[in-house]
Amino acid sequence: MPRPLHRGVSGIRVSGNSNDFWDAEVKDKTEKEESDRNHSSSQSFLSLRSPFRLFFQDNSPPKYGVTENGFTSDPFGGGTPRSRHRLTMLFLKLSLVVIVILALTGSFWWTISISTSSRGHIFRGYRRLQEQLVSDLWDIGELSLGPSRLKEIEFCSEEFENYIPCFNVSENVALGYSDGNEYDRLCGHGSRKSCLVLPPVNYKIPLRWPTGKEVIWVANVKITGQEVFSSGSLTKRMMMLEEDQISFRSASLMFDGVEDYSHQIAEMIGLRNESNFIQAGVRTILDIGCGYGSFGAHLFSKQLLTMCIANYESSGSQVQLTLERGLPAMIGSFNSKQLPYPSLSFDMLHCARCGVDWDKKDGIFLIEADRVLKPGGYFVWTSPLTNVHTSLRDKEKQKRWNFVRDFAENLCWELISQQDETVVWKKTNTKSCYSSRKPGSCPPICSKGQDAESPYYRPLQNCIGGTNSRRWVPIEERATWPFRSNLNKNELELYGLHSEELVVDTANYKTAVRNYWSLLSPLIFSDHPKRPGDEDPSPPYNMFRNVLDMNARYGGFNAALLEAGKSVWVMNVVPTTGPNYLPLVLDRGYIGVSHNWCEAFPTYPRTYDMVHADGLLSLETSQYRRCTMLDLFTEIDRLLRPEGWVIIHDKAPLIESARALTVQLKWDARVIEIESNSDERLLICQKPFFKRQATS
């Protein structure tokens, strides 16, 4: 029985022999009648209002001779499958030899005979030949694995429902890690499982935003009722277990604490209330040990963007519940490595009983906090340790508090207010503060060699970072949100960009978002059954909430979504294999992270409603890879929620290779031709909702 491509839309299918259209609304009456008459044999393209059109139906003959598994079909008709496979492999190998010979011949001819004036043109042609060679090698590598590679990937066993590669506490303990380091991220060979992660037995599609911010399904997260009731932090206490749901609704008097707390912080800074954070230069907040995200959920309505980070937890995870609520979060810790953010990334750091012992390891955790905090930014700490009255009665607490207070002063943080258990520091606006410290003051300033702009899980440094950055600009001197997202010419020069480049990037993504929505809106909002507490807004609003951009570049996709009025947040990922524009993304008022896509992303399964990858496959093929395209797509499947969507924009040969993998992943997929560019394609996929059978 064929599976529908979308959520309950009748008459549109991906598998089987159906040639139904995606969006019947954009077809005129004549086309519909002709389609009905030729339903069993029609292989025509589908015309859409957008500049996209369907490249081929799943079971129709592909334009490039691509079979149903996504690989190029044998051009010779006769012979057994085995002989045709051998013939194809022989042809590919001979082609590769010819390409290599041509490349070497061209290189030799270039060195002995070309003039200086023509070298630029030859080099560009040679570079294109190299890129094609890498692409051919990728395809040959996939094909050489034989028919077994084309089989559908098996589902993981139940124990892997919340599986996160690179976080294996028992294995880390066996390797000798301790003192909290066993919870650290450790990506090695064999850390991945070659299977598809299924959701829990009673998993349900999350409620649509903003309802889902206040109510989540218990079965969707790994937490027990006992863990809910025994939770002790400020935000953890603000949950109520109601049958099969966890409620965070503000109707309860218990929730007045979050509003009062954020109001108190604003007053301590010198503001009227939390609505004035924007005017004070605060837009992005790193919430360390965020509980279950209630602080960020409250501030979201004030146009503040809060990124939650917390240690890996096998159950009762702060990160998992925060993401389930539709709020930004990822696994991250201060145990031994620097966070994967550039220096000077956030306007405020917040720690409310976050579990970090800031006085330990000679203050090295405070140094890392200082590194990611922008000049003039705020560090907010709420802890029983800061309560003066209790500290006076406990000498050990007083000693620890005195250490943190004195160390913060050496970091050039000004203690601007202290009330009850909450303390607020402000980081210095000027670098001259460091030179005015007493001689021999610790910690020292990092040298240029130590002061990496965007470290990637590097060991914690015992020196003050960020002082060598050209991006040292106090938050009060930056444009306030939303004007911050449009950097001027002088600001763009800090990142090596011209204003025209950002203008073009923004315009391209505005068009892309408009076209994506024209394709997806009819599929999601066409007569699908409503769920309890879930009312459908008019398209194209609230279709998604959690979005992952795997190759964010300048953050243009994020900017286009917000400008189009989409109620989303975007995790902007800048691959370590490409140009590093993550500082630019963060300085525009967005959130993001560096990541190597040959490693697992630090989050739980079923995190994102949409995954977007523009040019990622081309970027990865140009690098020496420790992983295959199948590894990459298996990781996307782990990150994607059931019924979630994948949009991949890349070169046509790479898109065809990718489509072959969607068969193995059991995704529903369509390839779409881009009329303005015959060399590129769009691959749109949906992950079906496969349910695990309950065991008796």
C-alpha positions as CSV (number, residue, x, y, z in Angstrom):
1,M,0.0,0.0,0.0
2,P,1.5,3.3,-1.0
3,R,2.5,5.9,1.6
4,P,1.2,9.4,1.4
5,L,3.9,12.1,1.0
6,H,2.3,14.4,3.4
7,R,0.1,14.6,6.5
8,G,-3.1,12.9,5.6
9,V,-3.6,14.7,2.2
10,S,-5.8,12.4,0.1
11,G,-5.0,11.6,-3.5
12,I,-1.3,12.5,-3.4
13,R,1.2,9.6,-3.2
14,V,4.9,8.9,-3.6
15,S,5.2,5.2,-3.7
16,G,3.4,2.7,-5.9
17,N,2.2,3.4,-9.5
18,S,0.2,6.6,-8.8
19,N,1.0,9.7,-10.8
20,D,-1.1,12.0,-8.8
21,F,-0.1,15.7,-8.7
22,W,1.2,17.5,-5.7
23,D,-0.9,20.6,-5.9
24,A,-4.1,20.2,-7.8
25,E,-5.0,23.8,-7.1
26,V,-2.5,25.2,-9.5
27,K,-3.6,23.0,-12.4
28,D,-6.2,24.3,-14.8
29,K,-9.2,22.2,-15.7
30,T,-7.8,21.1,-19.1
31,E,-4.7,19.6,-17.5
32,K,-6.8,17.7,-14.9
33,E,-9.0,16.1,-17.6
34,E,-6.0,15.1,-19.7
35,S,-4.3,13.7,-16.6
36,D,-7.3,11.6,-15.7
37,R,-7.5,10.2,-19.3
38,N,-3.8,9.2,-19.2
39,H,-3.5,8.3,-15.5
40,S,-1.8,5.0,-16.2
41,S,0.8,6.2,-18.8
42,S,1.4,9.9,-18.3
43,Q,5.0,10.9,-17.5
44,S,4.7,14.6,-18.1
45,F,6.3,17.2,-15.9
46,L,4.2,19.2,-13.4
47,S,4.1,22.9,-13.8
48,L,3.9,25.0,-10.6
49,R,3.5,28.7,-10.0
50,S,6.9,28.9,-8.5
51,P,10.1,28.8,-10.6
52,F,10.3,25.1,-9.7
53,R,8.8,22.1,-11.5
54,L,8.7,18.4,-10.7
55,F,11.8,16.8,-12.2
56,F,10.2,13.3,-12.3
57,Q,7.6,11.2,-10.7
58,D,9.0,8.4,-8.5
59,N,8.2,5.6,-10.9
60,S,8.6,7.4,-14.2
61,P,11.7,7.1,-16.4
62,P,14.2,9.7,-15.0
63,K,15.7,12.3,-17.3
64,Y,19.3,11.2,-16.5
65,G,18.5,7.5,-16.6
66,V,18.2,7.2,-12.8
67,T,16.6,4.0,-11.5
68,E,14.3,3.8,-8.6
69,N,17.3,3.4,-6.3
70,G,18.7,6.7,-7.6
71,F,21.7,5.4,-9.6
72,T,22.3,5.7,-13.3
73,S,20.7,2.9,-15.2
74,D,22.6,0.6,-17.6
75,P,22.5,2.0,-21.1
76,F,22.8,-1.6,-22.6
77,G,19.6,-3.6,-22.7
78,G,20.8,-7.2,-22.8
79,G,22.5,-9.4,-20.3
80,T,21.9,-10.6,-16.8
81,P,21.8,-8.1,-13.9
82,R,25.2,-9.4,-12.7
83,S,26.8,-8.9,-16.2
84,R,25.2,-5.5,-16.6
85,H,26.5,-4.5,-13.1
86,R,30.0,-5.7,-14.1
87,L,29.8,-3.8,-17.4
88,T,28.7,-0.6,-15.7
89,M,31.6,-0.9,-13.2
90,L,34.1,-1.5,-16.0
91,F,32.7,1.5,-17.9
92,L,32.9,3.7,-14.8
93,K,36.5,2.6,-14.0
94,L,37.6,3.2,-17.6
95,S,35.9,6.7,-17.5
96,L,37.8,7.5,-14.3
97,V,41.1,6.4,-15.9
98,V,40.4,8.7,-18.9
99,I,39.5,11.6,-16.7
100,V,42.8,11.1,-14.7
101,I,44.8,10.9,-17.9
102,L,43.2,14.0,-19.3
103,A,43.8,15.9,-16.0
104,L,47.5,14.9,-15.9
105,T,47.9,15.7,-19.6
106,G,46.3,19.1,-19.1
107,S,48.4,19.8,-16.1
108,F,51.6,18.9,-18.0
109,W,50.6,21.0,-21.0
110,W,49.8,23.9,-18.7
111,T,53.2,23.9,-17.1
112,I,55.1,23.9,-20.4
113,S,53.1,25.8,-23.0
114,I,50.5,28.3,-21.8
115,S,51.0,32.0,-21.6
116,T,50.8,34.0,-18.3
117,S,47.7,35.8,-19.4
118,S,45.7,32.6,-20.0
119,R,46.6,30.8,-16.7
120,G,43.6,32.1,-14.8
121,H,41.1,30.6,-17.3
122,I,43.0,27.3,-17.4
123,F,43.1,27.1,-13.6
124,R,39.3,27.6,-13.3
125,G,38.7,24.8,-15.9
126,Y,41.2,22.6,-14.1
127,R,39.4,23.2,-10.8
128,R,36.1,22.3,-12.3
129,L,37.7,19.1,-13.6
130,Q,38.9,18.3,-10.1
131,E,35.5,18.9,-8.6
132,Q,33.9,16.5,-11.2
133,L,36.6,13.9,-10.4
134,V,35.7,14.1,-6.7
135,S,32.0,13.7,-7.5
136,D,32.7,10.7,-9.8
137,L,34.8,9.1,-7.0
138,W,31.9,9.5,-4.5
139,D,29.4,7.9,-6.9
140,I,31.8,5.0,-7.8
141,G,32.5,4.5,-4.1
142,E,28.8,4.2,-3.4
143,L,28.2,1.8,-6.4
144,S,31.2,-0.4,-5.6
145,L,29.5,-1.5,-2.4
146,G,27.2,-3.5,-4.5
147,P,23.5,-4.4,-4.3
148,S,23.6,-4.7,-0.5
149,R,24.1,-1.0,-0.3
150,L,20.6,-0.5,-1.9
151,K,18.7,-2.4,0.8
152,E,16.6,-0.4,3.2
153,I,18.3,0.3,6.5
154,E,17.0,-1.6,9.4
155,F,15.4,0.0,12.4
156,C,17.4,0.3,15.7
157,S,16.3,-1.7,18.7
158,E,14.2,-0.1,21.4
159,E,17.2,0.7,23.6
160,F,18.3,3.3,21.0
161,E,15.1,5.4,21.1
162,N,17.1,8.4,22.6
163,Y,20.4,7.4,21.1
164,I,23.1,10.2,20.7
165,P,26.4,9.1,19.1
166,C,29.5,10.5,20.8
167,F,27.8,10.5,24.3
168,N,28.4,7.1,25.8
169,V,28.9,7.4,29.6
170,S,29.7,3.7,30.3
171,E,32.2,3.6,27.5
172,N,33.9,6.8,28.6
173,V,34.1,5.4,32.2
174,A,35.7,2.3,30.8
175,L,38.3,4.5,29.0
176,G,39.2,6.1,32.3
177,Y,37.2,9.3,32.2
178,S,36.0,10.6,35.5
179,D,35.3,13.8,37.5
180,G,32.4,14.8,35.2
181,N,34.5,14.2,32.0
182,E,32.6,10.9,31.4
183,Y,29.7,13.0,30.3
184,D,31.8,14.8,27.7
185,R,31.4,14.4,23.9
186,L,33.8,11.8,22.5
187,C,33.4,11.1,18.8
188,G,35.5,8.1,17.7
189,H,35.3,5.4,15.1
190,G,32.4,3.1,15.7
191,S,30.4,5.8,17.6
192,R,27.6,5.6,15.0
193,K,24.9,2.9,14.6
194,S,24.0,2.0,11.1
195,C,20.3,1.8,11.8
196,L,17.3,4.2,11.9
197,V,16.1,5.4,15.3
198,L,12.4,4.7,15.9
199,P,10.3,6.9,18.2
200,P,8.9,5.5,21.5
201,V,5.8,3.3,21.3
202,N,3.3,6.0,22.3
203,Y,5.0,8.9,20.5
204,K,2.7,11.6,19.2
205,I,3.4,14.5,16.7
206,P,4.1,17.6,18.9
207,L,1.4,20.2,19.2
208,R,1.7,23.1,16.9
209,W,3.4,26.3,18.1
210,P,2.6,28.2,20.3
211,T,0.4,25.5,22.0
212,G,3.4,23.2,22.0
213,K,5.4,25.7,24.1
214,E,3.1,25.1,27.1
215,V,2.1,21.4,26.6
216,I,4.1,18.4,25.5
217,W,3.4,14.7,25.3
218,V,5.0,12.6,28.1
219,A,5.7,9.7,25.8
220,N,7.8,11.9,23.5
221,V,10.5,12.5,26.1
222,K,12.5,10.2,28.4
223,I,11.2,11.4,31.7
224,T,9.1,9.7,34.4
225,G,6.4,11.2,36.6
226,Q,8.7,10.8,39.6
227,E,11.4,12.9,37.9
228,V,8.8,15.6,37.2
229,F,7.7,15.8,40.8
230,S,11.2,15.5,42.2
231,S,12.7,18.2,40.0
232,G,14.3,20.9,42.1
233,S,15.6,23.8,40.0
234,L,13.7,27.0,39.4
235,T,12.3,26.1,36.0
236,K,12.0,22.4,36.6
237,R,9.5,22.9,39.4
238,M,7.2,24.7,37.0
239,M,5.7,21.6,35.5
240,M,2.5,19.7,36.0
241,L,1.8,16.2,35.0
242,E,-1.6,15.8,33.5
243,E,-2.4,12.3,32.3
244,D,-0.3,11.9,29.1
245,Q,0.9,15.5,29.0
246,I,3.3,17.7,30.8
247,S,1.9,21.2,31.2
248,F,3.9,24.4,31.5
249,R,0.8,26.7,31.3
250,S,1.1,30.1,32.9
251,A,-2.4,29.9,34.4
252,S,-0.9,28.4,37.5
253,L,0.3,30.7,40.2
254,M,3.5,28.7,40.3
255,F,4.5,30.4,37.0
256,D,4.5,33.9,38.4
257,G,8.1,33.1,39.5
258,V,9.6,33.2,36.0
259,E,8.0,36.6,35.2
260,D,9.0,38.1,38.5
261,Y,12.5,36.6,38.2
262,S,13.2,38.1,34.8
263,H,11.7,41.4,35.9
264,Q,14.1,41.4,38.9
265,I,17.1,40.8,36.6
266,A,16.0,43.8,34.4
267,E,15.7,46.0,37.4
268,M,19.1,44.9,38.7
269,I,20.6,46.0,35.3
270,G,18.8,49.3,35.6
271,L,15.9,48.7,33.3
272,R,12.2,49.2,33.9
273,N,11.4,45.5,33.0
274,E,12.5,42.7,30.8
275,S,10.9,44.3,27.7
276,N,13.7,46.8,27.8
277,F,16.5,44.2,27.4
278,I,16.5,44.9,23.6
279,Q,17.1,48.6,24.2
280,A,20.1,47.7,26.5
281,G,21.7,45.8,23.6
282,V,20.6,42.3,24.7
283,R,19.3,40.0,22.0
284,T,20.9,36.6,22.4
285,I,21.3,34.7,25.8
286,L,23.2,31.6,26.6
287,D,21.1,29.8,29.3
288,I,23.4,27.4,31.0
289,G,21.7,24.4,32.7
290,C,18.4,25.8,31.6
291,G,16.0,23.5,33.5
292,Y,13.3,22.9,31.0
293,G,13.5,26.2,29.2
294,S,10.9,28.3,31.0
295,F,13.2,31.3,31.3
296,G,13.8,31.3,27.5
297,A,10.1,30.6,26.8
298,H,9.1,33.7,28.8
299,L,11.7,35.9,27.1
300,F,10.8,34.7,23.6
301,S,7.8,37.0,23.6
302,K,10.1,39.9,24.3
303,Q,12.0,39.1,21.0
304,L,15.0,37.7,23.0
305,L,16.6,34.5,21.7
306,T,17.8,32.1,24.4
307,M,20.0,29.1,23.6
308,C,19.8,26.4,26.3
309,I,22.9,24.2,26.9
310,A,23.1,21.4,29.4
311,N,25.1,18.3,30.0
312,Y,24.1,15.0,28.4
313,E,21.5,13.2,30.5
314,S,20.4,9.7,29.9
315,S,16.9,10.5,31.2
316,G,15.0,13.6,32.4
317,S,17.0,15.7,29.9
318,Q,16.8,19.4,30.1
319,V,17.8,19.7,26.4
320,Q,15.3,17.2,25.2
321,L,12.3,18.8,27.0
322,T,13.3,22.3,25.9
323,L,13.5,21.2,22.3
324,E,10.2,19.4,22.6
325,R,8.7,22.8,23.6
326,G,10.0,24.4,20.4
327,L,12.8,26.3,22.1
328,P,16.5,26.4,21.1
329,A,18.8,23.9,22.9
330,M,21.7,21.6,22.4
331,I,24.0,19.5,24.6
332,G,27.0,21.4,25.8
333,S,29.1,21.5,29.0
334,F,32.0,23.3,30.6
335,N,33.7,20.1,31.8
336,S,36.9,20.1,29.8
337,K,36.4,21.6,26.3
338,Q,35.6,25.0,24.9
339,L,32.1,25.4,23.6
340,P,31.7,25.3,19.7
341,Y,30.9,29.0,19.6
342,P,33.1,31.9,18.5
343,S,34.6,34.3,21.1
344,L,32.3,37.2,21.8
345,S,29.1,35.4,20.8
346,F,26.3,36.2,23.4
347,D,24.9,39.4,25.0
348,M,24.1,37.7,28.2
349,L,24.9,34.5,30.1
350,H,22.4,33.1,32.6
351,C,23.0,30.4,35.2
352,A,20.1,29.7,37.7
353,R,21.3,26.9,39.9
354,C,22.8,25.4,36.7
355,G,25.1,22.9,38.4
356,V,28.4,24.5,37.3
357,D,30.9,24.9,40.2
358,W,32.4,28.2,39.0
359,D,35.0,28.2,41.7
360,K,36.5,24.8,40.6
361,K,39.6,24.2,38.5
362,D,41.1,27.6,39.3
363,G,38.2,29.5,37.7
364,I,38.7,28.0,34.2
365,F,34.9,27.7,33.7
366,L,34.5,31.4,34.3
367,I,37.3,32.1,31.7
368,E,35.3,30.2,29.1
369,A,32.1,32.1,30.1
370,D,34.0,35.3,29.6
371,R,35.3,34.2,26.2
372,V,31.8,33.7,24.7
373,L,30.4,36.9,26.4
374,K,30.3,40.1,24.3
375,P,32.0,43.3,25.6
376,G,29.5,45.0,27.9
377,G,27.5,41.8,28.2
378,Y,25.9,40.5,31.4
379,F,26.6,37.4,33.5
380,V,23.6,36.5,35.7
381,W,24.1,33.9,38.4
382,T,21.5,32.7,40.8
383,S,22.7,30.3,43.5
384,P,22.4,29.7,47.3
385,L,26.2,30.3,47.3
386,T,25.6,34.0,46.6
387,N,23.2,34.6,49.5
388,V,25.2,36.7,51.8
389,H,23.2,35.8,54.9
390,T,23.7,32.0,54.6
391,S,27.3,32.4,53.4
392,L,28.2,34.2,56.6
393,R,27.1,31.2,58.6
394,D,28.9,28.7,56.4
395,K,32.7,29.4,56.0
396,E,33.1,27.0,53.1
397,K,30.3,28.7,51.2
398,Q,31.8,32.1,52.0
399,K,35.2,31.0,50.8
400,R,33.8,29.7,47.5
401,W,31.8,32.9,47.0
402,N,34.8,35.1,47.7
403,F,36.8,33.2,45.1
404,V,34.2,33.7,42.4
405,R,33.8,37.4,43.3
406,D,37.5,38.1,43.2
407,F,38.1,36.1,40.1
408,A,35.3,37.9,38.3
409,E,37.0,41.2,39.2
410,N,40.2,39.9,37.6
411,L,38.2,39.2,34.5
412,C,37.3,42.9,34.4
413,W,33.6,42.1,35.3
414,E,31.9,44.8,37.3
415,L,29.5,43.6,40.0
416,I,26.5,45.9,39.4
417,S,23.9,44.4,41.6
418,Q,23.2,41.6,44.2
419,Q,19.8,40.7,45.5
420,D,18.9,37.6,47.5
421,E,20.5,34.7,45.6
422,T,21.0,36.6,42.3
423,V,24.2,38.4,41.2
424,V,24.7,40.4,38.0
425,W,28.1,41.3,36.6
426,K,28.8,43.4,33.5
427,K,31.8,42.6,31.3
428,T,34.2,45.5,30.5
429,N,33.6,47.6,27.4
430,T,37.3,48.4,26.9
431,K,40.4,46.3,26.6
432,S,42.4,48.8,28.6
433,C,40.9,47.3,31.8
434,Y,43.2,44.3,31.4
435,S,46.4,46.3,31.3
436,S,45.3,48.3,34.3
437,R,45.2,45.2,36.6
438,K,47.8,44.6,39.2
439,P,51.0,43.1,37.8
440,G,50.9,39.3,37.8
441,S,47.1,39.2,37.9
442,C,45.5,35.9,36.8
443,P,44.3,34.9,34.4
444,P,46.7,36.3,31.7
445,I,45.6,37.5,28.3
446,C,45.7,34.9,25.5
447,S,48.4,35.3,22.9
448,K,47.3,35.5,19.2
449,G,48.2,31.8,18.8
450,Q,46.0,30.8,21.7
451,D,43.1,33.1,20.9
452,A,41.3,31.2,18.2
453,E,38.2,33.0,16.8
454,S,36.1,29.9,16.6
455,P,37.6,26.9,18.5
456,Y,36.0,23.5,17.9
457,Y,35.8,21.5,21.1
458,R,39.4,22.6,22.0
459,P,40.6,22.0,25.5
460,L,39.7,24.8,27.9
461,Q,42.2,27.6,27.9
462,N,43.6,29.2,31.1
463,C,43.8,32.7,29.6
464,I,41.4,35.5,28.6
465,G,40.2,35.1,25.0
466,G,38.6,37.4,22.5
467,T,40.8,40.4,23.1
468,N,42.6,39.9,19.8
469,S,39.3,39.9,17.8
470,R,38.4,42.7,15.4
471,R,34.8,42.1,16.6
472,W,35.4,43.7,20.0
473,V,32.4,46.0,20.0
474,P,30.4,46.7,23.2
475,I,26.7,45.6,23.0
476,E,25.5,49.2,23.6
477,E,27.3,50.3,20.5
478,R,25.7,47.7,18.2
479,A,22.4,48.3,16.5
480,T,19.4,47.0,18.5
481,W,17.3,44.1,17.2
482,P,15.9,43.8,14.5
483,F,18.2,46.4,12.9
484,R,21.2,44.4,14.0
485,S,20.5,41.7,11.3
486,N,21.3,44.2,8.6
487,L,24.9,45.0,9.0
488,N,26.4,48.1,7.3
489,K,29.3,48.3,4.9
490,N,31.9,48.9,7.6
491,E,30.6,46.1,9.8
492,L,30.7,43.6,7.0
493,E,34.3,44.5,6.3
494,L,35.2,42.8,9.6
495,Y,34.1,39.5,8.0
496,G,35.7,40.1,4.6
497,L,32.4,40.7,2.9
498,H,31.0,43.4,0.6
499,S,27.5,44.7,1.2
500,E,26.5,43.5,-2.3
501,E,27.2,39.9,-1.3
502,L,24.8,40.1,1.6
503,V,22.2,41.8,-0.5
504,V,22.3,39.1,-3.1
505,D,22.3,36.3,-0.5
506,T,19.3,37.9,1.2
507,A,17.4,38.3,-2.1
508,N,18.1,34.7,-3.1
509,Y,16.8,33.3,0.1
510,K,13.7,35.4,0.1
511,T,12.8,33.9,-3.2
512,A,13.8,30.4,-2.0
513,V,11.6,30.6,1.1
514,R,8.6,31.9,-1.0
515,N,9.1,29.0,-3.4
516,Y,9.5,26.4,-0.6
517,W,6.3,27.5,0.9
518,S,4.4,27.4,-2.4
519,L,5.4,23.8,-2.7
520,L,4.8,22.7,0.9
521,S,1.8,24.6,2.0
522,P,-0.8,22.6,-0.1
523,L,0.7,19.4,1.2
524,I,0.5,20.2,4.9
525,F,-2.8,22.2,5.0
526,S,-4.9,20.2,2.5
527,D,-7.7,18.5,4.6
528,H,-5.4,16.8,7.0
529,P,-7.2,15.7,10.2
530,K,-6.9,18.1,13.1
531,R,-5.3,17.0,16.3
532,P,-6.6,17.7,19.9
533,G,-5.8,21.3,20.8
534,D,-4.3,22.0,17.4
535,E,-6.1,24.4,15.1
536,D,-4.7,25.0,11.6
537,P,-3.7,28.6,10.9
538,S,-4.0,29.9,7.3
539,P,-0.9,28.9,5.2
540,P,1.9,29.6,5.3
541,Y,2.2,30.3,9.0
542,N,3.3,27.9,11.8
543,M,4.1,25.0,9.5
544,F,7.3,24.4,11.3
545,R,9.0,25.5,14.6
546,N,12.4,23.9,15.0
547,V,14.6,24.4,11.8
548,L,18.1,23.2,11.2
549,D,20.2,24.9,8.5
550,M,23.1,22.5,7.9
551,N,25.1,25.0,5.8
552,A,24.1,28.4,7.0
553,R,26.7,30.6,5.3
554,Y,25.7,34.2,6.3
555,G,22.4,33.2,8.0
556,G,20.3,34.2,4.9
557,F,17.8,31.4,5.2
558,N,17.2,32.4,8.9
559,A,16.8,36.1,7.9
560,A,14.3,35.2,5.1
561,L,12.2,33.0,7.3
562,L,11.8,35.8,9.9
563,E,11.1,38.5,7.3
564,A,8.4,36.2,5.9
565,G,6.8,36.1,9.3
566,K,7.4,32.4,10.0
567,S,7.2,31.5,13.7
568,V,10.4,29.5,13.7
569,W,13.8,29.5,15.2
570,V,16.8,28.3,13.2
571,M,19.9,26.4,14.4
572,N,22.5,27.9,12.0
573,V,25.3,25.4,11.5
574,V,28.5,26.5,9.9
575,P,30.5,23.4,8.8
576,T,34.1,23.2,9.9
577,T,34.9,22.1,6.3
578,G,33.9,25.5,4.8
579,P,34.4,29.2,5.3
580,N,33.8,30.3,8.9
581,Y,31.0,32.9,8.8
582,L,29.6,31.8,12.2
583,P,30.8,35.1,13.9
584,L,28.7,37.0,11.3
585,V,25.7,34.8,11.9
586,L,25.8,35.4,15.7
587,D,26.5,39.1,15.4
588,R,23.4,39.4,13.2
589,G,21.3,38.4,16.3
590,Y,20.8,34.7,15.3
591,I,22.1,31.5,17.0
592,G,24.4,29.0,15.6
593,V,27.2,26.6,16.1
594,S,30.3,25.1,14.4
595,H,30.0,21.5,13.4
596,N,31.8,18.7,11.5
597,W,29.1,16.8,9.7
598,C,31.2,13.6,9.8
599,E,30.3,13.6,13.5
600,A,26.9,13.4,15.2
601,F,25.2,16.6,16.1
602,P,25.0,17.2,19.9
603,T,21.2,16.7,20.3
604,Y,18.6,14.1,20.9
605,P,16.7,12.2,18.2
606,R,13.5,13.8,16.8
607,T,14.7,17.4,17.3
608,Y,13.8,19.3,14.1
609,D,10.7,19.8,12.0
610,M,12.7,20.8,8.9
611,V,16.3,20.3,7.8
612,H,17.7,22.6,5.1
613,A,20.9,22.0,3.3
614,D,22.0,24.4,0.5
615,G,25.3,23.4,-1.2
616,L,26.3,21.1,1.7
617,L,26.9,18.1,-0.6
618,S,29.1,20.1,-2.9
619,L,31.0,21.4,0.1
620,E,31.5,17.9,1.6
621,T,32.6,16.3,-1.8
622,S,35.3,18.9,-2.1
623,Q,36.9,17.7,1.1
624,Y,38.7,14.6,2.2
625,R,35.8,12.8,3.9
626,R,35.9,10.4,6.8
627,C,32.3,9.5,6.2
628,T,29.9,8.7,3.4
629,M,26.8,10.4,2.1
630,L,24.8,7.6,3.7
631,D,26.3,8.4,7.1
632,L,25.3,12.0,6.7
633,F,21.7,11.1,5.7
634,T,21.3,8.6,8.5
635,E,22.2,11.4,10.9
636,I,19.6,13.7,9.3
637,D,17.1,10.9,9.8
638,R,18.0,10.8,13.5
639,L,17.6,14.5,13.9
640,L,14.3,14.8,12.1
641,R,10.9,14.4,13.7
642,P,8.4,11.9,12.2
643,E,6.5,13.7,9.3
644,G,9.4,16.2,9.2
645,W,10.7,17.6,6.0
646,V,14.2,17.8,4.3
647,I,15.0,20.3,1.6
648,I,18.4,19.9,-0.2
649,H,19.6,22.2,-3.0
650,D,22.7,21.1,-4.9
651,K,24.2,20.1,-8.2
652,A,22.1,17.6,-10.2
653,P,24.5,14.6,-10.0
654,L,24.7,14.9,-6.2
655,I,21.0,15.3,-5.9
656,E,20.5,12.1,-7.9
657,S,22.9,10.2,-5.6
658,A,21.1,11.6,-2.6
659,R,17.7,10.5,-3.9
660,A,19.0,6.9,-4.2
661,L,19.7,7.0,-0.4
662,T,16.2,8.2,0.4
663,V,15.0,4.7,-0.7
664,Q,17.2,3.1,1.9
665,L,16.0,5.6,4.5
666,K,12.3,4.9,3.6
667,W,11.7,8.6,3.0
668,D,9.2,9.9,0.5
669,A,11.1,12.0,-2.0
670,R,10.7,14.2,-5.0
671,V,13.3,15.8,-7.3
672,I,12.4,19.2,-8.6
673,E,14.0,21.0,-11.5
674,I,15.0,24.6,-11.0
675,E,14.0,26.4,-14.2
676,S,16.6,29.2,-13.8
677,N,19.5,26.8,-13.4
678,S,19.7,23.6,-15.3
679,D,22.7,22.3,-13.4
680,E,21.1,22.3,-10.0
681,R,18.1,20.4,-8.5
682,L,16.0,20.5,-5.4
683,L,15.3,17.4,-3.4
684,I,12.3,17.5,-1.1
685,C,11.7,14.6,1.3
686,Q,9.4,13.7,4.1
687,K,10.2,11.3,6.8
688,P,7.2,8.9,7.4
689,F,5.8,8.3,10.9
690,F,6.9,4.7,11.5
691,K,5.5,3.4,14.9
692,R,7.2,0.8,17.0
693,Q,4.9,-2.1,17.9
694,A,4.2,-2.4,21.6
695,T,5.7,-5.6,23.2
696,S,3.4,-7.6,25.3
